[in-house]
Amino acid sequence: MNFQARPIRTTCPYCGVGCGVLARPDGAGGLEISGDPEHPANRGRLCVKGAALAETLRPDGRLLTPRIHGRVADWDSALDMVARRFRETIAEHGPDSVGFYVSGQLLTEDYYVANKLMKGFIGSANIDTNSRLCMASSVAGHRRAFGSDTVPGLYEDFEEAELVVLVGSNLAWCHPVLYQRLVAAREKGQGPRVVVIDPRRTATCDIADLHLKIKPGGDAALFNALLARIDRQGAVDRDFMAHVSGVEDAIRAARASDPEMTGLSLGDMARFFDMWIGTEKVVTVYSQGINQSDSGTDKVNAIINCHLATGRIGRPGMGPFSVTGQPNAMGGREVGGLANMLACHLDIENKAHRDAVQDFWQAPRMAPGPGLKAVEMFRAVEEGRIRALWIICTNPAVTMPEADRVARAIEGCDFVVVSDMMEQTDTTRLAHVLLPATGWGEKDGTVTNSERRISRQRRSLPQRGEARDDWRILADVGRRMGWESAFGWSSAAEVFAEYAALSGLAGELGSDFDISAHAGITPAEYDALEPFLWPRSARRQGGRFFGDGRFHTPDGKARMVPVTPRVPQPLAPAYPFRLNTGRVRDHWHTMTRTALSPRLSRHLAEPYLELHPQDAAELGLKPAELAEVSSPHGRAILRVLVSDRVAPGHPFAPMHWTGETAPSGRIDALVPWLTDPLSGQPASKSAPVAIRPFGADWFGFALASSPFRPDCAYWARASLPGGMQAELAGVEKPGDWGEWAAAMFGLKSEPLVVSDRARGMQRLAFVEGGRLAAALFVAPRPVGLSRSHVAGLLGAEARPDLLAGRAGADQPDEGATVCACFGVGVNRIARAIAEQGLVTVEQVGAALQAGSNCGSCRPEIRALIERSLTEAV
């Protein structure tokens, strides 16, 4: 076979942008990755995570066989046990004694089978998803306003708009390809103005015409104030109001709202209101900064209210737009993956809908109403009400709020099944039965992106070991539980065809979700399926929703919802800070995939706490020191980053690190079980915490050509080309550094040692076969050395200066990576700016390539240019 002959068109497994990917088998068991220029979501662009997909396909850490109580088992034994234990639990304690916790990274076919098995055959709605943690408030807000969970607009509206408002969305880091589409539109000279509403000054602010540094929690008050101004200025679209109910009540509530809750000046608010009201084509894009709140649904409706009041919805270049965080959060919403929904956007609380789905499935029983949402589900596990739990494609022992408590609950559950790609995660360690699942590149199915576009993920690699597709594992258990015919599919294409047929029934019942044009799809047609927008039926083909004034409520009208902004709970003296959490640029969720790529760890290699200078000074914390962060629910140790990008009293920490990569960096252990009362979504961006210096007696940096797991109070490890590195800190010094390091690295050779006892410094190098196998650098303060230089020595022929920790004069030091796409470091960029007189990001890109691909690093490059210009004055 000529492996270079034909690329496989598939879809990226990361964020909800849903970028098309060309995966070309390289003939050596891997893939060559590029963007698909024909896919309408990305038009050939990829962010650094997508571009690095080939580097994440290594077999390292994969779960290759089923395991029962930690021992290797065959599939029949494992599946028989799962089916038997679930049957027995249901027989003894009823259907609601079991639960499924699934994931927005599942394919739609996987999601559909899980939903059918739980709701239609087990007869409980206790199936929820990690998407509850990121977009449930959007679902609830959409359903209140529109009568359905419908995203009205399309990505092209970003480019057709005259004003794009980004609320609680760091688009540059979290949805880089959409950000680049926005940048490209602006660079043509016809693109929209941009307003960023965010307490932090994020990378996205680089393109902002106005940055509103809102007080955390003030979003609903701001959009209420905007609605009140819309009314006062006579900007309400009276014609469109014929299609909207609740107008006066919503405006009355908006007038009663206190604008001071925003923390913004009257001048800044007036400027924003003038821009918004004076611009017809407005798109308001929002993400986790809105959703992850105990009043997230109200914030969503406050935004939607303004668009409804002005009729700026469902037409080119205008509307509210929720951008999702996971690759198939939308697909999960469409199949009823949430505990309070039915498949195809039908209503689980509507008996006619339940009966129709039960009849279609020929199901023996049907869930009588909503099940337990994520936080409620793990509370039920803790209390013993759920006795059998199946966790699929997610890691709740790290990602759920009060993660330590959730881990203890899972550990105490009578029977736990975990389906996963990886053998060692915080959650797989708690399972009675482990089932190996296929991962990206090995799976076949569909996903839906944030603009309702359904695309194929196609298999481009053979499965690893004995791994199986999730839908097939679920179907195998369904058959073993006695429902042979209902779960008898032989391919993902057959699952999709059944789902499409059910959507036709949903369309007849008034659902917006209808892809019944594909109900008769053949395996060949499924294999060739092009990306398409739903709906796709005889009645309607894609496009925007609601511009015609028709909504999915009983009376056909949209509903404006009166919103009373919620005052944040006061902080207790013991926990005087509000911790904001979120993502970093180059990593994804709990890093089971991205941690395998050395390139993706070059930008940020360990968990950190971003502190305002005022807070750092008051706490006695300096840059690069360690801080201990605690809440009533947990504790973390994080590297200190001092920055005025955050507000005083409102530090920020990323959420990616786990027990495998940095056990003390598990940030969701600090987040409380506080949820929005309507959506059930946790408030992940306002955890009350205390901060103090971590009393480390020593700090270290280690690297080795083989994986190693440190044994000290703090460590954070990351991949290197040909090895691994780790940042270290401890509260007690080992008696012998050589013995301690040899045990950590698993080496028996004697190290080369450079010791400076007066300054408390130790440097050790292990050389095997004349090449550097491992090294350890220890100091009483955070270790100062060129990490990129030392990493470059790993596996190379040992040199006399290998413990110097810095490059010689003839070896330019790359410095910390700024552009991960092309591996360009801060020192190289700074030198090029100074030596070549570069004054624009475009000039840097032309000289070094930095910033010329996904563009996420452009704000950092611009900051380096500005610093150079300032220093030159």
C-alpha positions in Angstrom: 0.0 0.0 0.0 1.2 3.5 -0.8 0.7 5.3 2.5 1.1 8.7 0.9 -1.6 8.2 -1.6 -4.8 9.3 0.1 -5.4 11.3 3.3 -8.4 10.3 5.5 -10.8 13.2 6.2 -11.7 13.3 9.8 -12.4 15.7 12.7 -10.2 17.0 15.5 -10.9 15.5 19.0 -10.4 18.7 21.0 -12.6 21.8 21.4 -16.1 22.4 20.0 -14.8 24.3 16.9 -14.9 20.9 15.1 -12.0 21.4 12.8 -11.5 19.2 9.8 -8.3 17.2 9.8 -6.5 15.3 7.0 -4.9 12.2 8.6 -2.4 10.5 6.3 -1.0 7.2 7.4 2.8 7.5 7.4 3.6 3.8 6.8 5.2 3.4 10.2 2.1 3.1 12.3 1.5 6.8 12.7 -0.1 9.7 11.0 0.8 12.9 9.3 -1.6 15.6 10.2 -2.8 18.7 8.4 -5.9 20.9 8.3 -8.6 20.1 5.9 -9.0 23.1 3.6 -12.4 21.9 2.5 -13.9 21.7 5.9 -16.1 24.8 6.5 -15.3 25.1 10.2 -11.6 25.7 9.9 -10.8 26.0 6.1 -7.5 24.3 6.6 -6.4 26.0 9.8 -5.4 24.0 12.9 -4.3 25.2 16.4 -1.2 23.8 17.9 -3.1 21.0 19.7 -4.6 19.9 16.4 -1.3 20.2 14.6 0.4 18.0 17.2 -2.2 15.2 17.1 0.3 12.8 15.5 2.6 13.2 18.6 -0.2 12.0 20.9 -0.7 8.6 19.2 2.1 6.9 21.1 1.1 3.7 22.9 2.4 5.0 26.2 0.1 4.2 29.0 -2.7 2.7 26.9 -5.1 0.2 28.5 -4.8 -2.8 26.1 -6.9 -5.5 27.8 -9.9 -5.7 30.1 -9.1 -6.0 33.8 -11.1 -7.3 36.7 -9.9 -6.2 40.1 -6.6 -5.2 38.5 -5.9 -8.5 36.8 -6.0 -9.1 33.1 -9.2 -10.7 31.9 -10.9 -11.6 28.6 -13.7 -9.6 27.2 -16.4 -12.2 27.8 -15.6 -12.5 31.5 -15.5 -8.7 31.9 -18.7 -8.0 30.0 -20.5 -10.9 31.7 -19.5 -9.4 35.1 -20.7 -5.9 34.2 -24.1 -7.2 32.9 -24.6 -9.5 35.9 -23.7 -6.9 38.5 -26.0 -4.3 36.9 -28.8 -6.8 36.6 -28.5 -7.8 40.2 -28.3 -4.2 41.5 -31.4 -3.2 39.5 -33.3 -6.3 40.7 -32.4 -5.6 44.4 -32.5 -1.8 44.5 -34.4 -0.6 41.4 -33.3 1.1 38.2 -32.3 4.4 40.0 -29.6 2.5 41.9 -27.3 2.6 38.9 -25.8 5.4 37.0 -23.7 6.2 33.9 -21.3 9.2 33.8 -20.2 9.9 30.2 -18.4 12.5 28.2 -18.4 15.2 25.6 -15.5 13.4 24.0 -17.6 10.4 23.1 -18.8 10.1 19.5 -22.6 10.6 18.9 -23.1 6.9 18.2 -21.5 6.1 21.6 -23.7 8.6 23.3 -26.8 7.4 21.6 -26.3 3.8 22.7 -25.6 4.8 26.3 -28.7 6.9 26.4 -30.9 4.2 24.9 -29.6 1.6 27.3 -30.0 3.7 30.4 -33.3 5.6 29.7 -35.1 3.1 27.6 -34.1 -0.3 28.9 -32.7 0.0 32.4 -35.5 2.6 32.9 -33.6 5.3 34.7 -32.4 8.8 33.6 -29.3 8.6 35.8 -27.1 9.2 32.9 -25.2 12.5 32.9 -22.1 13.8 31.2 -19.0 15.9 31.9 -20.6 18.4 29.6 -22.7 19.3 32.6 -19.6 21.0 33.9 -19.1 23.3 30.8 -22.4 24.1 29.0 -25.5 23.0 30.9 -26.3 26.6 31.7 -26.4 27.4 28.0 -28.8 24.4 27.5 -31.1 25.7 30.3 -31.0 29.3 29.0 -31.7 28.2 25.4 -34.7 26.1 26.6 -36.1 28.9 28.7 -35.8 31.4 25.9 -36.4 29.4 22.7 -38.2 26.3 24.0 -35.3 24.2 22.6 -31.6 23.9 23.0 -30.8 25.6 19.7 -27.8 27.6 18.7 -29.3 30.2 16.4 -26.3 31.2 14.4 -23.3 30.1 12.4 -19.5 30.6 12.5 -19.7 32.8 9.4 -21.7 35.3 11.6 -18.3 36.1 13.3 -17.1 37.4 10.0 -20.3 39.1 8.9 -20.8 40.9 12.2 -19.9 44.6 12.7 -19.4 44.0 16.4 -18.4 40.8 18.2 -18.7 40.8 22.0 -16.8 38.0 23.8 -18.1 37.4 27.3 -16.2 35.0 29.6 -14.4 33.6 26.6 -10.7 33.5 26.1 -11.2 32.6 22.4 -7.5 33.0 21.6 -6.5 30.1 23.8 -9.6 28.0 24.1 -11.0 28.2 20.5 -7.9 29.4 18.5 -9.3 28.7 15.0 -12.4 30.8 15.6 -10.1 33.5 17.0 -8.0 33.3 13.8 -11.1 33.6 11.7 -12.0 36.8 13.6 -8.5 38.1 13.3 -8.4 37.4 9.6 -11.7 39.3 9.1 -10.4 42.3 10.9 -7.1 42.3 9.0 -9.1 42.6 5.7 -10.3 45.9 7.0 -13.9 45.0 6.9 -14.1 42.8 10.0 -15.9 43.6 13.2 -14.9 45.6 16.2 -14.3 43.5 19.3 -15.3 44.0 22.9 -14.0 41.5 25.5 -15.8 41.3 28.8 -13.6 39.4 31.3 -12.2 40.0 34.8 -8.8 38.9 33.4 -6.7 40.5 30.7 -6.4 37.4 28.5 -4.7 36.8 25.2 -8.0 37.5 23.5 -7.8 41.1 24.7 -5.0 41.6 22.1 -7.6 42.3 19.4 -10.1 44.1 21.7 -11.3 47.6 20.8 -12.7 47.7 24.4 -11.8 45.5 27.3 -14.4 45.6 30.1 -12.6 44.3 33.2 -15.9 43.3 34.9 -16.2 42.4 38.5 -16.5 38.6 38.7 -20.2 37.7 38.7 -21.3 41.0 37.3 -22.3 39.8 33.8 -26.1 39.6 34.4 -26.0 43.1 35.9 -24.2 44.4 32.8 -26.6 42.9 30.3 -29.6 44.0 32.4 -28.2 47.5 32.3 -27.8 47.1 28.5 -31.4 46.0 28.2 -32.6 48.9 30.3 -30.7 51.3 28.0 -32.1 49.6 25.0 -35.6 50.3 26.3 -34.8 53.9 27.3 -33.3 54.7 23.9 -36.3 53.3 22.1 -34.1 50.6 20.5 -36.6 47.8 21.2 -37.7 46.2 17.9 -41.5 46.6 18.2 -42.2 44.5 15.1 -40.2 41.6 16.4 -41.8 41.8 19.8 -44.9 40.3 18.2 -42.9 37.0 18.4 -41.7 37.5 22.0 -43.4 37.1 25.4 -42.3 38.4 28.8 -40.9 41.6 27.4 -42.2 44.0 30.1 -41.3 41.8 33.0 -37.8 41.3 31.7 -37.3 45.1 31.2 -38.8 45.8 34.6 -36.3 43.4 36.2 -33.5 45.0 34.2 -34.4 48.5 35.4 -34.3 47.3 39.0 -30.8 45.8 38.6 -27.9 47.6 40.2 -25.2 48.5 37.6 -22.6 48.9 40.4 -22.5 45.1 40.6 -20.4 45.2 37.4 -17.6 47.1 39.0 -17.3 49.1 35.8 -17.1 52.9 35.4 -20.2 54.6 34.0 -18.0 55.8 31.1 -16.9 52.3 30.1 -20.5 51.0 30.3 -21.8 54.0 28.3 -19.2 53.3 25.6 -20.2 49.6 25.5 -23.9 50.4 25.3 -23.4 52.9 22.5 -21.4 50.3 20.5 -23.9 47.6 21.1 -27.1 49.6 20.5 -25.6 51.6 17.6 -24.5 48.5 15.7 -27.1 46.3 14.1 -25.0 43.3 13.3 -23.9 42.2 16.8 -22.8 38.7 17.8 -22.4 38.0 21.5 -20.1 35.0 22.0 -20.0 33.5 25.5 -18.4 30.5 27.1 -17.3 29.1 30.5 -17.0 32.5 32.1 -20.8 32.7 31.8 -21.8 29.1 32.2 -19.6 28.0 35.1 -21.6 30.0 37.7 -24.2 29.4 40.3 -26.3 31.8 38.3 -25.1 30.8 34.8 -28.6 30.3 33.4 -29.7 33.7 34.4 -26.5 35.2 32.8 -27.3 33.3 29.5 -30.8 34.7 29.5 -29.7 38.2 30.3 -27.6 38.1 27.1 -30.4 36.5 25.0 -32.8 39.1 26.3 -30.9 41.9 24.7 -30.8 40.1 21.3 -34.5 39.3 21.5 -35.4 42.8 22.5 -33.7 44.2 19.4 -34.6 41.4 17.0 -30.9 40.7 16.5 -31.1 37.0 16.2 -31.0 34.4 13.5 -30.0 36.8 10.7 -26.5 37.1 9.1 -24.0 38.6 11.5 -26.2 38.7 14.6 -27.2 36.6 17.6 -26.1 35.1 20.9 -23.6 32.3 20.3 -22.5 29.7 22.8 -19.1 28.2 22.0 -18.7 24.7 23.5 -15.6 23.4 25.1 -15.6 19.7 24.1 -15.6 18.2 20.6 -19.0 16.6 20.9 -20.8 18.5 23.7 -23.4 19.4 21.1 -23.8 15.8 19.9 -24.3 14.7 23.5 -27.0 17.3 23.9 -28.7 16.1 20.7 -28.9 12.5 21.8 -30.2 13.3 25.3 -26.9 12.6 27.0 -27.9 14.9 29.9 -30.0 13.5 32.7 -32.9 16.0 32.1 -33.3 15.5 28.3 -34.4 12.9 25.8 -32.9 12.1 22.5 -33.4 14.5 19.5 -34.2 17.4 21.8 -37.4 15.8 23.1 -38.6 16.6 26.6 -38.2 13.8 29.2 -40.9 15.5 31.3 -43.4 15.3 28.4 -45.3 12.0 28.5 -46.1 12.0 24.8 -42.4 12.4 24.0 -41.5 9.6 26.4 -44.1 7.3 25.0 -43.1 8.0 21.4 -39.4 7.3 22.1 -40.3 4.1 24.1 -42.5 2.9 21.2 -39.7 3.7 18.7 -37.1 1.8 20.7 -39.6 -1.0 21.6 -38.3 -0.5 25.1 -39.5 -2.5 28.1 -39.6 0.5 30.4 -38.9 4.2 30.1 -37.3 6.6 32.6 -40.4 8.4 34.1 -38.6 11.8 34.4 -35.2 13.5 34.8 -32.4 11.7 36.5 -29.5 12.9 38.7 -27.3 15.7 37.3 -23.5 15.2 37.7 -23.0 16.7 41.2 -26.3 15.0 42.4 -25.1 11.7 40.9 -21.9 11.6 42.8 -23.7 12.7 46.0 -25.9 9.7 45.5 -22.9 7.5 45.0 -21.4 8.9 48.3 -24.7 8.2 50.1 -25.1 4.7 48.7 -28.2 5.4 46.7 -26.2 4.6 43.5 -24.6 1.2 43.9 -23.3 0.5 40.4 -21.6 3.1 38.4 -20.2 3.1 34.8 -17.8 5.9 34.0 -17.0 6.3 30.3 -14.3 8.4 28.6 -13.9 10.9 31.5 -11.9 11.4 34.7 -14.3 12.7 37.5 -11.9 12.0 40.3 -10.0 15.0 38.9 -12.5 17.1 37.1 -15.6 17.2 39.4 -15.9 19.9 42.0 -14.7 18.6 45.4 -12.7 16.1 43.5 -11.2 14.4 46.6 -14.7 13.8 47.9 -15.8 12.4 44.5 -12.8 10.1 44.5 -13.7 8.8 47.9 -17.3 8.3 46.8 -16.3 6.3 43.7 -13.9 4.2 45.9 -16.7 3.4 48.2 -19.2 2.4 45.5 -20.2 -1.3 45.5 -19.4 -1.7 41.8 -17.5 0.6 39.5 -16.9 0.1 35.8 -14.5 2.5 33.9 -14.1 2.5 30.1 -11.0 4.4 29.0 -8.1 4.5 26.7 -5.6 5.0 29.5 -4.6 2.4 32.1 -3.5 4.8 34.9 -5.8 7.8 35.7 -7.1 9.1 39.0 -10.4 7.4 38.1 -9.3 4.1 36.5 -7.4 3.3 39.8 -10.8 3.2 41.5 -12.5 0.7 39.1 -13.5 -2.9 39.8 -13.7 -3.5 36.1 -11.6 -1.7 33.5 -12.6 -1.8 29.8 -10.1 -0.7 27.1 -11.7 1.7 24.6 -10.5 3.0 21.3 -9.3 6.5 21.0 -9.1 9.2 18.3 -7.8 7.8 15.1 -9.2 4.3 15.9 -12.8 5.3 16.2 -15.5 5.7 13.6 -18.5 8.0 14.1 -19.8 11.5 14.1 -19.5 14.7 16.2 -21.4 18.0 16.2 -19.6 21.3 16.6 -20.8 24.6 18.2 -22.5 25.7 15.0 -24.6 22.5 14.7 -22.4 21.0 12.0 -22.2 17.2 12.0 -18.9 15.8 10.8 -17.4 12.4 10.5 -14.5 11.1 12.7 -13.0 8.3 10.6 -10.8 5.4 11.6 -7.3 6.0 10.3 -5.3 3.6 12.5 -5.9 0.1 13.8 -7.1 -0.3 17.3 -4.6 -0.7 20.1 -4.5 -4.1 21.8 -8.0 -5.4 22.5 -9.6 -2.0 22.6 -13.2 -1.7 21.4 -15.4 1.2 20.4 -17.5 2.5 23.2 -20.9 2.0 21.4 -19.9 -1.6 20.8 -19.0 -2.2 24.5 -22.3 -0.7 25.6 -24.2 -2.8 23.1 -22.5 -5.9 24.2 -23.6 -5.3 27.8 -27.2 -4.5 26.6 -27.4 -7.8 24.8 -26.0 -9.6 27.8 -28.7 -7.9 30.0 -31.4 -9.6 27.8 -32.1 -7.1 25.0 -30.5 -8.8 22.1 -32.4 -7.3 19.2 -32.4 -3.7 20.5 -28.6 -3.6 20.6 -27.8 -5.8 17.6 -26.0 -3.2 15.4 -23.0 -4.4 13.5 -21.5 -0.9 12.7 -21.5 2.7 13.7 -23.4 3.4 10.4 -26.3 1.4 11.6 -26.4 3.3 14.9 -26.4 6.6 13.1 -29.2 5.4 10.7 -31.4 4.5 13.7 -30.7 7.8 15.4 -31.5 9.7 12.2 -34.8 7.8 11.9 -35.7 8.7 15.5 -35.0 12.3 14.7 -37.7 12.2 12.0 -40.2 11.1 14.7 -38.9 14.0 16.9 -39.4 16.4 14.0 -43.1 15.3 13.7 -43.5 16.1 17.4 -42.1 19.6 16.8 -38.5 19.2 17.7 -35.9 21.4 16.0 -33.5 18.5 15.7 -34.3 16.5 12.6 -31.7 14.7 10.4 -34.2 12.2 9.0 -32.8 12.8 5.5 -30.1 10.3 6.6 -32.5 7.7 8.1 -31.8 5.3 5.3 -28.1 5.9 5.1 -26.1 3.0 3.8 -22.6 2.1 5.1 -21.1 3.4 1.9 -23.0 6.7 2.2 -22.0 7.0 5.9 -18.4 6.4 5.0 -18.6 9.3 2.4 -20.7 11.6 4.6 -19.8 15.3 4.1 -20.0 17.8 7.0 -23.5 19.2 7.2 -25.6 21.5 9.3 -28.7 20.2 11.0 -31.6 20.2 10.5 -31.4 18.0 7.4 -34.9 16.7 6.5 -37.6 17.0 3.9 -38.9 20.0 5.8 -35.7 22.0 6.3 -32.1 22.1 5.3 -29.6 23.7 7.7 -29.3 27.5 8.1 -30.0 29.8 11.0 -32.8 29.7 13.4 -35.3 32.2 14.7 -34.8 35.1 12.2 -38.3 34.4 11.0 -39.7 34.8 14.6 -40.7 31.2 15.0 -39.6 29.5 18.1 -40.2 26.0 19.7 -42.3 27.1 22.7 -46.0 26.0 22.9 -47.2 29.4 21.6 -44.4 29.7 19.1 -43.0 32.8 20.8 -39.6 33.4 22.3 -39.6 34.2 26.0 -37.7 37.0 27.6 -36.8 36.0 31.1 -36.8 38.5 34.0 -33.3 38.3 35.6 -32.3 39.4 39.1 -28.5 39.3 39.4 -27.3 37.2 42.2 -25.0 38.8 44.7 -21.9 36.6 45.3 -21.8 35.0 48.7 -19.5 37.0 51.0 -16.1 35.5 51.6 -15.2 34.2 55.1 -12.1 35.7 56.7 -10.5 32.3 56.6 -10.8 32.1 52.8 -10.4 35.7 51.5 -9.7 35.0 47.8 -12.0 33.9 44.9 -10.2 31.4 42.7 -10.9 31.5 39.0 -10.1 28.3 37.0 -9.8 27.6 33.3 -7.7 26.3 30.5 -4.2 26.9 29.2 -3.3 27.4 25.6 -1.6 24.1 24.6 -3.2 21.5 26.9 -6.6 19.8 26.9 -8.7 18.6 29.9 -6.7 16.2 32.0 -3.9 15.8 29.5 -4.2 12.1 28.9 -3.6 12.9 25.3 -1.7 16.3 25.1 0.8 15.3 27.9 2.2 12.8 25.4 3.4 15.6 23.2 6.6 17.3 24.3 5.8 20.2 22.1 2.6 20.9 24.0 4.4 21.1 27.3 7.0 23.6 26.2 4.8 26.7 26.8 3.5 25.8 30.3 4.9 22.7 31.9 3.4 22.8 35.4 0.3 24.1 37.3 0.5 27.7 38.4 -1.3 30.3 40.4 -1.6 33.7 38.7 -1.6 36.4 41.5 -1.9 40.1 41.3 1.3 41.9 42.5 -0.6 43.5 45.4 -1.8 40.1 46.6 1.7 38.5 46.1 3.3 41.3 48.1 0.9 41.0 51.0 1.3 37.2 51.1 5.1 37.4 50.8 5.2 35.4 47.6 7.7 36.0 44.8 7.6 34.8 41.2 8.5 31.1 40.7 8.0 30.3 44.4 5.3 27.8 45.5 2.0 28.7 47.1 -0.2 26.5 49.1 -3.9 27.1 48.2 -6.6 25.6 50.4 -10.4 25.6 50.6 -12.7 23.7 52.9 -12.7 20.9 50.4 -9.0 20.4 49.4 -5.5 21.7 49.0 -3.1 22.4 46.1 0.5 23.5 45.7 1.1 25.7 42.7 3.9 27.7 41.1 3.5 31.4 41.6 3.1 33.7 38.5 2.8 37.3 39.5 0.8 39.3 37.0 -1.6 42.3 36.8 -3.7 40.4 34.2 -5.8 39.3 37.2 -7.6 41.5 39.6 -6.6 41.8 43.3 -8.3 39.1 45.3 -9.1 37.0 42.2 -6.3 34.6 41.4 -6.4 32.2 38.5 -5.3 28.6 38.2 -5.6 26.1 35.3 -7.4 22.8 35.6 -5.4 20.3 33.6 -3.1 18.6 36.1 -3.8 15.2 37.7 -2.4 12.6 40.0 -0.3 11.4 37.0 1.2 14.7 36.1 1.1 16.9 39.3 -0.8 15.3 42.3 -0.8 18.6 44.3 -2.0 20.5 41.2 -5.5 19.0 41.1 -7.3 22.3 41.2 -10.9 21.0 41.2 -10.3 19.5 44.6 -10.7 23.2 45.8 -14.0 23.9 44.0 -17.2 23.5 46.1 -20.3 21.5 45.1 -22.1 24.8 44.5 -24.3 24.6 41.4 -26.8 26.7 39.4 -30.3 25.7 40.7 -31.7 25.4 37.1 -28.9 23.9 35.1 -27.0 21.9 37.8 -23.7 23.3 36.4 -21.0 23.9 39.1 -19.6 27.3 39.9 -16.0 26.5 38.9 -14.8 30.1 38.7 -15.4 31.5 42.2 -14.0 29.0 44.8 -13.3 30.7 48.2 -9.6 29.9 49.0 -6.8 30.8 51.3 -3.3 31.2 50.0 0.1 31.1 51.8 3.7 30.4 50.9 4.5 26.7 50.8 7.4 26.0 53.1 9.7 24.1 50.8 13.1 23.3 52.2 14.5 22.6 48.7 13.6 22.9 45.0 14.7 20.8 42.1 14.6 20.1 38.4 15.0 16.6 37.1 15.0 15.0 33.7 15.6 11.5 32.4 15.4 9.4 29.2 13.0 7.0 30.9 9.7 7.8 32.7 10.0 8.4 36.4 7.7 9.3 39.3 9.2 11.5 42.0 8.7 11.0 45.7 8.5 14.5 47.3 5.9 17.0 48.5 5.6 18.8 45.1 6.3 17.5 41.6 5.0 18.3 38.2 6.3 16.2 35.2 6.1 16.7 31.5 7.2 15.0 28.3 10.5 15.8 26.6 11.7 14.6 23.2 13.2 11.3 24.2 12.3 11.6 27.9 10.6 13.3 30.8 11.3 16.4 33.0 9.9 17.3 36.4 9.9 20.3 38.7 10.4 19.3 42.3 10.2 20.6 45.9 10.4 19.0 49.3 10.1 19.8 53.0 12.9 17.4 54.0 16.2 16.8 52.3 17.3 13.2 51.6 20.3 12.0 53.5 22.1 11.2 50.2 21.0 13.0 47.0 22.8 10.4 44.8 20.9 7.5 46.4 17.6 9.4 46.3 18.0 10.4 42.6 19.1 6.9 41.6 16.0 5.4 43.2 13.8 8.0 41.5 15.3 7.4 38.1 15.6 3.6 38.5 19.3 3.7 37.7 22.2 1.9 39.3 25.1 3.9 38.0 27.0 6.3 40.2 26.2 10.0 39.3 28.7 12.7 38.5 28.2 15.3 41.3 28.9 19.0 41.5 28.2 20.3 45.0 28.2 23.8 46.5 27.4 23.1 50.2 27.8 26.8 51.1 24.9 27.7 48.8 23.0 24.4 49.3 23.2 23.4 45.7 23.6 20.0 44.2 23.9 18.9 40.6 24.0 15.3 39.6 24.3 13.7 36.2 23.9 10.0 35.4 25.8 8.9 32.3 25.2 5.5 30.7 27.0 4.4 27.6 28.7 7.7 27.4 25.4 9.5 27.1 23.3 11.6 29.5 20.6 9.3 30.9 19.3 11.6 33.7 20.1 14.7 35.7 19.0 16.4 38.9 19.6 20.0 39.9 18.8 21.0 43.5 18.9 24.4 45.2 17.4 26.1 48.3 15.4 28.5 46.0 13.6 27.8 42.7 16.2 26.4 40.4 17.6 28.9 37.9 18.9 27.2 34.7 18.1 27.0 31.0 15.7 24.1 30.9 15.5 24.0 27.1 19.3 23.8 26.9 19.5 21.0 29.5 16.7 19.1 27.9 18.6 19.2 24.6 21.5 17.4 26.2 19.4 14.4 27.2 20.5 11.3 25.4 23.4 13.1 23.8 27.0 12.4 24.3 28.1 13.6 27.7 30.0 16.8 27.7 32.3 18.4 30.4 29.8 21.3 30.8 26.6 19.2 31.0 26.0 20.3 34.6 26.5 24.0 33.9 22.8 24.3 33.3 23.3 27.0 30.6 24.4 27.1 27.0 27.8 28.3 26.2 28.5 31.5 24.3 28.6 29.6 21.0 25.2 28.0 21.7 22.3 30.4 21.6 19.7 29.6 24.3 16.2 29.2 22.8 14.5 30.1 26.1 11.0 29.3 27.2 8.8 28.4 24.2 6.4 31.1 23.0 5.3 29.6 19.6 4.7 25.9 20.1 3.7 25.4 16.5 7.2 26.0 15.3 9.2 25.6 18.6 10.3 29.2 18.8 11.6 30.4 22.2 11.4 33.8 23.9 15.2 34.4 23.6 15.2 33.8 19.9 12.3 36.2 19.3 13.8 38.8 21.5 17.2 38.6 19.7 15.4 38.8 16.3 13.5 41.9 17.4 16.6 43.6 18.6 19.0 42.6 15.9 16.6 42.9 12.9 14.6 45.9 14.1 11.3 44.0 13.9 8.3 46.1 15.0 5.2 44.0 14.1 4.0 40.5 14.7 3.9 39.9 11.0 7.6 40.8 10.7 8.4 38.3 13.4 6.4 35.7 11.6 8.2 36.4 8.4 11.6 36.1 10.1 11.0 33.1 12.4 7.5 31.7 11.5 6.4 32.4 15.1 2.8 33.4 15.2 2.1 32.5 11.6 0.1 29.3 12.2 -2.6 29.1 14.9 -1.8 32.6 16.1 -2.4 31.9 19.8 1.1 33.2 20.6 0.6 36.5 18.8 -0.3 38.4 22.0 3.0 37.2 23.7 5.0 38.2 20.6 3.4 41.6 20.6 4.2 42.1 24.3 7.9 41.3 23.5 7.9 43.9 20.8 6.3 46.5 23.0 8.8 45.7 25.8 11.7 46.1 23.3 10.3 49.5 22.1 9.8 50.7 25.6 13.4 49.7 26.6 14.8 51.5 23.5 13.2 54.8 24.5 
